[in-house]
């Protein structure tokens, strides 16, 4: 049952007087429950509980942490239709999407449970003593990783399950041995509270220390800031806008003890389509990319917001076909009014720039919070001359840039900020000629795709979901896949240590 209260450890609490309600974006009406913003006292209690819990939780075996993670998955499933209904009511997304995203969330939890069931993931290193070595003897050295401490996770608006309360950040931090405090996203607070209740039940059933998980509601600049600034918080996970992510990053950097912020932020995900690919399979590519541009109302961090090609006799016909296929797909509801307002504002900003032209867009009145898909175009020269055109338009929008030649196309790629993904659509017999484009893209992205679409992020060890700034705050790490656990640990070497005092994973060698 949704209560509107905060979980301070395993206790429901509502001491504050400030509240908010979520919105049903399809009806453009507030939902019933009022969610009470956590007070400074509640935030302090949650952090102190997490700090105390860390002393015990960091020593919990991998086997027991796996039981905890699997129990979370079971408790989420046990919420059944109540959880699905809350998701659709607060996001405007369809039930099928809710069920699919819940499945991904369950799979993530189970993947991390499998990972920590043994110690292999730590990548322990052993270098035995060499007392007879000349000119100097060598000590015994053993290296492992240990959890960093309590972590704050900010719920994401566009994935109320998979990147939120029990999503990849939380699952990977708990797997690493770090207690987690989740700051719920204001627009899906009810969904978040239900998932939080599942985590609390799982913690109690598996004997985890009180404070291993807390869940608070409230405004990011108030509640979120108080958490990030607290000296007992040792790391932050965030998925959202560049503005909010950078604000959190700067706040964490200004602390007396700066901490790492792993923020996944903006990306236009450039797609290079060669003229030969257009000449060979123009209609197929247009159909595929119309679906990708509009998938989830364009509210994926991997939405293909920028398409790059070289002008020839087929280019304009392809752009027109892409636009027509895109707007032929029914308009869909966006996640909440703020995202819709941002889509309208940023789209208008790009469209107002010199040289940018609308190819076609959905005309006529739409219901509140529904987005009109749009395809626009601009020349390579105008794009290079105006960085304002480079900004992300979060929603079903894509800008096609037509270059005069490959050299200009490469210049455009090199002028881009860091991106999550880059894609190349080309024919097999062009592979030997793509080296310059591949080199330029690899230098700007975290994941590069050949003859596919960027939307869809597989959860597996080989996935890299992160890229050069501002796609993410640290391009060395991923927020998707089991390698995400590496964000929440740090290495420690033990030199000439008695075996009895070593961590269990370093004893047997």
KEMI-171565 format. One record per residue (C-alpha): x, y, z. Coordinates in nm, 4 decimals. Layout:
N
(site (X Y Z))
...
END
This chain:
509
(site (0.0000 0.0000 0.0000))
(site (0.1257 0.3495 -0.0852))
(site (0.1411 0.5659 0.2282))
(site (0.3235 0.8811 0.1167))
(site (0.5750 0.8314 0.3985))
(site (0.9526 0.7882 0.3995))
(site (1.1383 0.4709 0.4932))
(site (1.4036 0.5669 0.7453))
(site (1.5644 0.2279 0.7653))
(site (1.2792 -0.0162 0.8180))
(site (1.0538 0.2475 0.9819))
(site (0.7857 0.4489 0.8038))
(site (0.8177 0.8151 0.8957))
(site (0.6407 1.1390 0.8013))
(site (0.7583 1.4204 1.0274))
(site (0.7531 1.6983 0.7694))
(site (0.4905 1.9504 0.6598))
(site (0.5908 1.9945 0.2936))
(site (0.4310 1.7524 0.0475))
(site (0.3753 1.6945 -0.3213))
(site (0.1539 1.4794 -0.5404))
(site (0.2443 1.2917 -0.8546))
(site (0.0657 1.3482 -1.1849))
(site (-0.1153 1.1125 -1.4175))
(site (0.0219 1.2541 -1.7459))
(site (-0.2447 1.0908 -1.9617))
(site (-0.5239 1.2554 -1.7650))
(site (-0.3120 1.5593 -1.6714))
(site (-0.4488 1.5268 -1.3186))
(site (-0.2835 1.4882 -0.9807))
(site (-0.2904 1.1450 -0.8222))
(site (-0.4438 1.1127 -0.4773))
(site (-0.1543 1.0428 -0.2399))
(site (0.0437 1.3269 -0.0828))
(site (0.4119 1.2420 -0.0357))
(site (0.5752 1.3994 0.2674))
(site (0.9153 1.5565 0.2135))
(site (1.1817 1.4187 0.4454))
(site (1.2942 1.6592 0.7152))
(site (1.6569 1.7324 0.7998))
(site (1.6136 1.5157 1.1096))
(site (1.4856 1.2219 0.9041))
(site (1.7702 1.2618 0.6554))
(site (2.0215 1.2653 0.9405))
(site (1.8675 0.9524 1.0924))
(site (1.8742 0.7701 0.7573))
(site (2.2411 0.8551 0.7048))
(site (2.3389 0.7564 1.0576))
(site (2.1550 0.4254 1.0192))
(site (2.3326 0.3635 0.6877))
(site (2.6687 0.4421 0.8452))
(site (2.6045 0.1991 1.1299))
(site (2.4686 -0.0647 0.8929))
(site (2.7824 -0.0380 0.6788))
(site (2.9986 -0.1674 0.9642))
(site (2.8098 -0.4971 0.9502))
(site (2.6956 -0.5066 0.5871))
(site (3.0435 -0.4675 0.4417))
(site (3.1320 -0.8008 0.6050))
(site (2.8237 -0.9890 0.4844))
(site (2.9252 -1.2793 0.2641))
(site (2.8637 -1.2787 -0.1069))
(site (2.6302 -1.5732 -0.0629))
(site (2.4140 -1.3814 0.1849))
(site (2.4135 -1.0663 -0.0271))
(site (2.2964 -1.2804 -0.3181))
(site (2.0084 -1.4098 -0.1038))
(site (1.9170 -1.0494 -0.0235))
(site (1.9201 -0.9409 -0.3891))
(site (1.7160 -1.2422 -0.4977))
(site (1.4689 -1.1740 -0.2166))
(site (1.4267 -0.8160 -0.3443))
(site (1.3392 -0.9578 -0.6859))
(site (1.0841 -1.1930 -0.5294))
(site (0.9227 -0.9167 -0.3235))
(site (0.8936 -0.6886 -0.6267))
(site (0.7146 -0.9642 -0.8162))
(site (0.4881 -1.0196 -0.5156))
(site (0.3588 -0.6606 -0.5500))
(site (0.2014 -0.7811 -0.8742))
(site (-0.0667 -0.5609 -1.0332))
(site (-0.0569 -0.2947 -0.7624))
(site (0.2943 -0.2026 -0.8715))
(site (0.2137 -0.2143 -1.2432))
(site (-0.0877 0.0112 -1.1906))
(site (0.1186 0.2641 -0.9945))
(site (0.3801 0.2677 -1.2715))
(site (0.1326 0.3347 -1.5505))
(site (-0.0619 0.5873 -1.3435))
(site (0.2475 0.7956 -1.2671))
(site (0.4389 0.7637 -1.5961))
(site (0.1830 0.7533 -1.8772))
(site (0.3689 0.4507 -2.0124))
(site (0.1680 0.1430 -2.1189))
(site (0.1289 -0.1713 -1.9117))
(site (0.3388 -0.3759 -2.1532))
(site (0.6322 -0.1388 -2.0999))
(site (0.5825 -0.1621 -1.7226))
(site (0.5908 -0.5428 -1.7288))
(site (0.8936 -0.5475 -1.9562))
(site (1.0861 -0.2982 -1.7452))
(site (0.9981 -0.4860 -1.4286))
(site (1.1422 -0.7981 -1.5918))
(site (1.4635 -0.6138 -1.6716))
(site (1.4856 -0.4923 -1.3123))
(site (1.4406 -0.8454 -1.1800))
(site (1.7063 -0.9699 -1.4197))
(site (1.9508 -0.7003 -1.3050))
(site (1.9028 -0.7966 -0.9410))
(site (1.9549 -1.1646 -1.0187))
(site (2.2604 -1.0869 -1.2332))
(site (2.4290 -0.9094 -0.9439))
(site (2.3249 -1.1904 -0.7094))
(site (2.4972 -1.4386 -0.9402))
(site (2.8024 -1.2138 -0.9662))
(site (2.8671 -1.1885 -0.5920))
(site (2.7904 -1.5540 -0.5178))
(site (3.1651 -1.6114 -0.5459))
(site (3.4700 -1.3859 -0.5133))
(site (3.5835 -1.3909 -0.8767))
(site (3.4331 -1.0488 -0.9507))
(site (3.6832 -0.8818 -0.7162))
(site (3.9760 -0.9661 -0.9445))
(site (4.2021 -1.0390 -0.6476))
(site (4.5777 -1.0244 -0.7095))
(site (4.8450 -1.2285 -0.5335))
(site (5.2226 -1.1727 -0.5408))
(site (5.4115 -1.4066 -0.3101))
(site (5.7070 -1.3095 -0.0949))
(site (6.0608 -1.3498 -0.2346))
(site (6.2824 -1.3144 0.0725))
(site (6.5963 -1.4250 -0.1159))
(site (6.5567 -1.1793 -0.4033))
(site (6.8608 -0.9608 -0.4742))
(site (6.9439 -0.6825 -0.4337))
(site (6.6271 -0.6417 -0.2170))
(site (6.3805 -0.9006 -0.0855))
(site (6.0159 -0.8790 -0.1875))
(site (5.7259 -0.8821 0.0585))
(site (5.4039 -1.0799 0.0178))
(site (5.1400 -0.8570 -0.1466))
(site (4.7704 -0.9292 -0.1962))
(site (4.5116 -0.6920 -0.3408))
(site (4.1327 -0.6938 -0.3296))
(site (3.8472 -0.4446 -0.3384))
(site (3.6281 -0.3241 -0.0534))
(site (3.2976 -0.1283 -0.0529))
(site (3.3276 0.2494 -0.0232))
(site (3.0412 0.3131 0.2218))
(site (2.6850 0.4489 0.2163))
(site (2.5636 0.5536 -0.1289))
(site (2.2872 0.7907 -0.2426))
(site (2.0886 0.6960 -0.5537))
(site (1.8619 0.9413 -0.7350))
(site (1.5608 0.7831 -0.9074))
(site (1.5369 0.8467 -1.2828))
(site (1.2239 0.9838 -1.4451))
(site (1.2376 0.7842 -1.7690))
(site (1.2835 0.4374 -1.6152))
(site (1.0726 0.4161 -1.2970))
(site (1.1945 0.0595 -1.2368))
(site (1.5232 -0.0161 -1.4132))
(site (1.7100 0.3062 -1.3267))
(site (1.5344 0.3944 -1.0057))
(site (1.4639 0.2532 -0.6610))
(site (1.5801 -0.1059 -0.7181))
(site (1.7507 -0.0329 -1.0496))
(site (2.1068 -0.0812 -1.1604))
(site (2.2641 0.1754 -0.9263))
(site (2.0947 0.0339 -0.6172))
(site (2.1459 -0.3295 -0.7157))
(site (2.5157 -0.2809 -0.7910))
(site (2.5789 -0.0805 -0.4722))
(site (2.4051 -0.3378 -0.2520))
(site (2.5966 -0.6133 -0.4305))
(site (2.9231 -0.4320 -0.3565))
(site (2.8405 -0.4112 0.0156))
(site (2.7245 -0.0475 0.0323))
(site (2.4048 0.0604 0.2111))
(site (2.1805 0.2721 -0.0146))
(site (1.9586 0.5727 0.0459))
(site (1.7260 0.6376 -0.2494))
(site (1.5931 0.9846 -0.3206))
(site (1.2696 0.9083 -0.5059))
(site (1.1949 1.0911 -0.8282))
(site (0.9128 1.3313 -0.7517))
(site (0.7043 1.2200 -1.0491))
(site (0.6883 0.8505 -0.9604))
(site (0.6995 0.8646 -0.5809))
(site (0.4246 0.6043 -0.5373))
(site (0.5930 0.3527 -0.7660))
(site (0.9183 0.4195 -0.5834))
(site (0.7646 0.3716 -0.2396))
(site (0.6155 0.0372 -0.3364))
(site (0.9532 -0.0869 -0.4631))
(site (1.1151 0.0470 -0.1450))
(site (0.8713 -0.1578 0.0610))
(site (0.9850 -0.4678 -0.1280))
(site (1.3502 -0.3932 -0.0511))
(site (1.2735 -0.3402 0.3182))
(site (1.0822 -0.6704 0.3369))
(site (1.3677 -0.8509 0.1647))
(site (1.6221 -0.6994 0.4051))
(site (1.4208 -0.8107 0.7058))
(site (1.3610 -1.1604 0.5699))
(site (1.7300 -1.2167 0.4969))
(site (1.8605 -1.0657 0.8209))
(site (2.0284 -0.7565 0.6771))
(site (2.1117 -0.4751 0.9232))
(site (1.8565 -0.1999 0.9726))
(site (1.9677 0.0987 0.7640))
(site (2.1024 -0.1040 0.4743))
(site (1.8299 0.0708 0.2753))
(site (1.6294 0.3911 0.3224))
(site (1.3936 0.5774 0.0926))
(site (1.3091 0.9467 0.1088))
(site (1.0854 1.1834 -0.0850))
(site (1.1204 1.5527 -0.1542))
(site (1.2713 1.8163 -0.3760))
(site (1.6140 1.7450 -0.5212))
(site (1.7636 2.0852 -0.4341))
(site (1.6628 2.0322 -0.0714))
(site (1.6545 1.6621 0.0190))
(site (1.8980 1.5499 -0.2497))
(site (2.1444 1.8260 -0.1678))
(site (2.1378 1.7456 0.2038))
(site (2.2213 1.3834 0.1274))
(site (2.5029 1.4611 -0.1181))
(site (2.6634 1.7068 0.1247))
(site (2.6552 1.4723 0.4243))
(site (3.0039 1.3667 0.5277))
(site (2.9022 1.0045 0.5842))
(site (2.7843 0.9589 0.2239))
(site (3.0652 0.8160 0.0097))
(site (2.9206 0.8000 -0.3421))
(site (2.6289 0.9072 -0.5618))
(site (2.4453 0.7440 -0.8523))
(site (2.2366 0.9624 -1.0837))
(site (2.0545 0.9331 -1.4160))
(site (1.8972 1.2456 -1.5611))
(site (1.9654 1.5836 -1.7162))
(site (2.3023 1.7497 -1.7663))
(site (2.1974 2.0448 -1.5504))
(site (2.0954 1.8371 -1.2495))
(site (2.3823 1.5910 -1.2879))
(site (2.6404 1.8666 -1.3077))
(site (2.4898 2.0432 -1.0043))
(site (2.5221 1.7227 -0.8005))
(site (2.8758 1.6661 -0.9299))
(site (2.9828 2.0195 -0.8353))
(site (2.8212 1.9883 -0.4928))
(site (3.0043 1.6633 -0.4216))
(site (3.3339 1.8105 -0.5433))
(site (3.3062 2.1081 -0.3075))
(site (3.2752 1.8915 0.0039))
(site (3.5628 1.8897 0.2517))
(site (3.6003 1.5263 0.1499))
(site (3.5008 1.5181 -0.2199))
(site (3.3209 1.2050 -0.3332))
(site (3.2600 1.0410 -0.6679))
(site (2.9359 1.1102 -0.8540))
(site (2.8502 0.8571 -1.1223))
(site (2.6087 1.0561 -1.3350))
(site (2.4630 0.9394 -1.6665))
(site (2.3428 1.2524 -1.8384))
(site (2.2719 1.3857 -2.1875))
(site (2.3398 1.2292 -2.5268))
(site (2.2248 1.2866 -2.8858))
(site (2.3645 0.9482 -2.9991))
(site (2.4921 1.0286 -3.3506))
(site (2.4038 0.7889 -3.6317))
(site (2.6162 0.7905 -3.9487))
(site (2.4345 0.6599 -4.2568))
(site (2.6444 0.6229 -4.5693))
(site (2.5085 0.7326 -4.9082))
(site (2.5493 0.3784 -5.0366))
(site (2.3360 0.2405 -4.7517))
(site (2.0670 0.4953 -4.8383))
(site (2.0856 0.4057 -5.2064))
(site (2.0615 0.0336 -5.1278))
(site (1.7965 0.0195 -4.8516))
(site (1.6567 0.3657 -4.7929))
(site (1.3016 0.2590 -4.7049))
(site (1.4134 -0.0076 -4.4594))
(site (1.6484 0.2302 -4.2792))
(site (1.3797 0.4999 -4.2649))
(site (1.1274 0.2563 -4.1148))
(site (1.3738 0.1262 -3.8588))
(site (1.4802 0.4715 -3.7480))
(site (1.1279 0.6125 -3.7374))
(site (1.0504 0.3399 -3.4823))
(site (1.3702 0.4114 -3.2891))
(site (1.3153 0.7893 -3.2799))
(site (0.9632 0.7500 -3.1391))
(site (1.0255 0.4494 -2.9107))
(site (0.9023 0.5360 -2.5624))
(site (0.8117 0.8829 -2.6942))
(site (1.1825 0.9375 -2.7537))
(site (1.2440 0.9333 -2.3777))
(site (1.5389 0.6956 -2.3888))
(site (1.8885 0.8178 -2.3083))
(site (1.9924 0.6396 -2.6290))
(site (1.7356 0.8032 -2.8575))
(site (1.8920 0.8703 -3.2025))
(site (1.8682 1.2481 -3.1896))
(site (2.1293 1.3182 -3.4561))
(site (2.1589 1.1556 -3.7987))
(site (2.4655 1.2322 -4.0126))
(site (2.5012 1.1628 -4.3830))
(site (2.6679 1.2973 -4.6970))
(site (2.4570 1.4878 -4.9473))
(site (2.3934 1.3186 -5.2822))
(site (2.1039 1.2616 -5.5213))
(site (1.9198 1.0316 -5.2751))
(site (1.9600 1.2289 -4.9536))
(site (1.6565 1.4552 -4.9600))
(site (1.4187 1.1777 -5.0609))
(site (1.5473 0.9693 -4.7678))
(site (1.5028 1.2561 -4.5209))
(site (1.1473 1.3164 -4.6420))
(site (1.0639 0.9458 -4.6140))
(site (1.2116 0.9274 -4.2640))
(site (1.0061 1.2274 -4.1561))
(site (0.6839 1.0905 -4.3030))
(site (0.7342 0.7510 -4.1407))
(site (0.8157 0.9151 -3.8076))
(site (0.5061 1.1333 -3.7898))
(site (0.2874 0.8466 -3.9147))
(site (0.3470 0.6790 -3.5784))
(site (0.0760 0.7812 -3.3313))
(site (0.1680 1.0576 -3.0893))
(site (0.2400 0.9269 -2.7401))
(site (0.2222 1.0635 -2.3876))
(site (0.5369 1.1968 -2.2243))
(site (0.6362 1.1090 -1.8695))
(site (0.5179 1.4274 -1.7026))
(site (0.4435 1.7946 -1.7795))
(site (0.7963 1.9104 -1.6961))
(site (0.9485 1.6780 -1.9568))
(site (0.6892 1.7872 -2.2115))
(site (0.7706 2.1524 -2.1407))
(site (1.1421 2.0793 -2.1789))
(site (1.0811 1.9005 -2.5076))
(site (0.8855 2.1943 -2.6449))
(site (1.1395 2.4510 -2.5236))
(site (1.4525 2.2715 -2.6445))
(site (1.2940 2.1749 -2.9752))
(site (1.1930 2.5358 -3.0362))
(site (1.5454 2.6499 -2.9498))
(site (1.7056 2.4197 -3.2068))
(site (1.4455 2.5039 -3.4702))
(site (1.5040 2.8775 -3.4250))
(site (1.8704 2.8522 -3.5220))
(site (1.9807 2.9753 -3.8668))
(site (1.9775 2.7050 -4.1320))
(site (1.7611 2.4563 -3.9404))
(site (1.4470 2.3538 -4.1265))
(site (1.1512 2.1374 -4.0333))
(site (1.1002 1.8502 -4.2766))
(site (0.7644 1.7527 -4.1286))
(site (0.5979 1.7260 -3.7914))
(site (0.2646 1.6208 -3.6471))
(site (0.0138 1.8981 -3.7042))
(site (-0.2999 1.9812 -3.5123))
(site (-0.3920 1.9808 -3.1464))
(site (-0.2756 1.6985 -2.9232))
(site (-0.3906 1.5983 -2.5784))
(site (-0.2023 1.7477 -2.2830))
(site (0.1466 1.6007 -2.2368))
(site (0.1428 1.4255 -2.5752))
(site (0.4440 1.4969 -2.7952))
(site (0.4479 1.5875 -3.1638))
(site (0.7271 1.3918 -3.3333))
(site (0.9561 1.6008 -3.5469))
(site (1.2386 1.5565 -3.7983))
(site (1.4499 1.8574 -3.8939))
(site (1.7524 1.9090 -4.1147))
(site (2.0550 2.1375 -4.1385))
(site (2.3698 2.1569 -4.3481))
(site (2.7032 2.0399 -4.2143))
(site (2.8458 2.3905 -4.2392))
(site (2.5633 2.5448 -4.0345))
(site (2.5881 2.2677 -3.7758))
(site (2.9615 2.3197 -3.7310))
(site (2.9185 2.6951 -3.7027))
(site (2.6558 2.6866 -3.4273))
(site (2.6979 2.4791 -3.1068))
(site (2.3418 2.5707 -3.0031))
(site (2.2199 2.3219 -3.2643))
(site (2.4096 2.0402 -3.0888))
(site (2.1870 2.0318 -2.7785))
(site (1.9773 1.7318 -2.6861))
(site (1.6027 1.7508 -2.7446))
(site (1.4728 1.4830 -2.5086))
(site (1.1758 1.3307 -2.6887))
(site (1.0725 1.2091 -3.0364))
(site (1.2981 1.4517 -3.2251))
(site (1.5853 1.3902 -3.4647))
(site (1.8042 1.6303 -3.6598))
(site (1.9507 1.5171 -3.9928))
(site (2.2811 1.6859 -4.0794))
(site (2.3893 1.6705 -4.4439))
(site (2.7640 1.6993 -4.4976))
(site (2.9286 1.7985 -4.8227))
(site (3.1839 1.5155 -4.7975))
(site (3.3384 1.2616 -4.5597))
(site (3.5966 1.5093 -4.4329))
(site (3.3233 1.7456 -4.3127))
(site (3.1297 1.4546 -4.1621))
(site (3.4365 1.3563 -3.9580))
(site (3.4794 1.7195 -3.8506))
(site (3.1191 1.7157 -3.7245))
(site (3.1745 1.3998 -3.5204))
(site (3.4919 1.5438 -3.3709))
(site (3.3079 1.8654 -3.2790))
(site (3.0461 1.6777 -3.0742))
(site (3.0496 1.6523 -2.6979))
(site (3.0799 1.3087 -2.5386))
(site (2.7983 1.0658 -2.6195))
(site (2.6646 0.7375 -2.4860))
(site (2.6482 0.5768 -2.8308))
(site (2.7508 0.6181 -3.1921))
(site (2.6117 0.4140 -3.4812))
(site (2.7256 0.3393 -3.8356))
(site (2.4798 0.2234 -4.1014))
(site (2.6777 0.1004 -4.4016))
(site (2.7087 -0.1768 -4.6572))
(site (2.9415 -0.4705 -4.6033))
(site (3.1612 -0.3746 -4.8999))
(site (3.2227 -0.0308 -4.7416))
(site (3.3856 -0.1666 -4.4265))
(site (3.7416 -0.1086 -4.5459))
(site (3.6627 0.2606 -4.6065))
(site (3.5130 0.3383 -4.2657))
(site (3.8296 0.3710 -4.0584))
(site (3.8232 0.7518 -4.0261))
(site (3.4564 0.7536 -3.9226))
(site (3.5080 0.4703 -3.6738))
(site (3.8115 0.6427 -3.5202))
(site (3.6204 0.9694 -3.4820))
(site (3.3159 0.8013 -3.3259))
(site (3.5113 0.5802 -3.0855))
(site (3.6803 0.8914 -2.9497))
(site (3.3425 1.0457 -2.8638))
(site (3.1258 0.7546 -2.7429))
(site (3.1036 0.4702 -2.4933))
(site (2.9313 0.2193 -2.7234))
(site (2.9567 0.1968 -3.1011))
(site (2.7002 0.0052 -3.3080))
(site (2.7180 -0.1280 -3.6619))
(site (2.3975 -0.1657 -3.8684))
(site (2.1665 -0.1442 -3.5702))
(site (1.9898 0.1081 -3.3510))
(site (2.1183 0.2643 -3.0277))
(site (1.7891 0.2223 -2.8422))
(site (1.7957 -0.0900 -2.6301))
(site (2.0732 -0.1429 -2.3754))
(site (2.1558 -0.5068 -2.3097))
(site (2.2299 -0.5921 -1.9468))
(site (2.5451 -0.8049 -1.9654))
(site (2.9143 -0.7910 -1.8701))
(site (3.0180 -0.6521 -2.2106))
(site (2.7830 -0.3517 -2.2012))
(site (2.9282 -0.0029 -2.1629))
(site (2.6616 0.2534 -2.0726))
(site (2.8579 0.5695 -2.0201))
(site (3.0809 0.7879 -2.2299))
(site (3.2948 1.1020 -2.2346))
(site (3.1485 1.4036 -2.0542))
(site (2.8668 1.5094 -2.0581))
(site (2.7273 1.1663 -2.1477))
(site (2.8553 1.0628 -1.8063))
(site (3.0676 1.2156 -1.5329))
(site (3.3296 0.9396 -1.5512))
(site (3.3772 0.7594 -1.8816))
(site (3.5743 0.4777 -1.7167))
(site (3.2596 0.3259 -1.5677))
(site (2.9245 0.1872 -1.6808))
(site (2.5832 0.2183 -1.5173))
(site (2.4496 -0.0939 -1.6943))
(site (2.5812 -0.4496 -1.6698))
(site (2.7679 -0.6253 -1.3932))
(site (3.0752 -0.4016 -1.4293))
(site (2.8597 -0.1295 -1.2683))
(site (2.9643 -0.2768 -0.9332))
(site (3.3152 -0.1345 -0.9837))
(site (3.1845 0.2142 -0.9071))
(site (3.1153 0.1264 -0.5445))
(site (3.4418 -0.0401 -0.4433))
(site (3.8024 0.0692 -0.3987))
(site (4.1240 -0.1340 -0.4080))
(site (4.3279 -0.2184 -0.0979))
(site (4.6640 -0.3988 -0.0848))
(site (4.7747 -0.6065 0.2149))
(site (5.1511 -0.6304 0.2587))
(site (5.3176 -0.9001 0.4701))
(site (4.9912 -0.9554 0.6568))
(site (4.9213 -1.2433 0.8955))
(site (4.6849 -1.4840 0.7222))
(site (4.4460 -1.4723 1.0178))
(site (4.3879 -1.0996 0.9633))
(site (4.3366 -1.1130 0.5880))
(site (3.9916 -1.0918 0.4271))
(site (3.8576 -1.4393 0.3520))
(site (3.9006 -1.3955 -0.0214))
(site (4.2761 -1.3343 0.0199))
(site (4.3545 -1.6186 0.2576))
(site (4.3607 -1.9152 0.0257))
(site (4.6447 -1.8774 -0.2182))
END
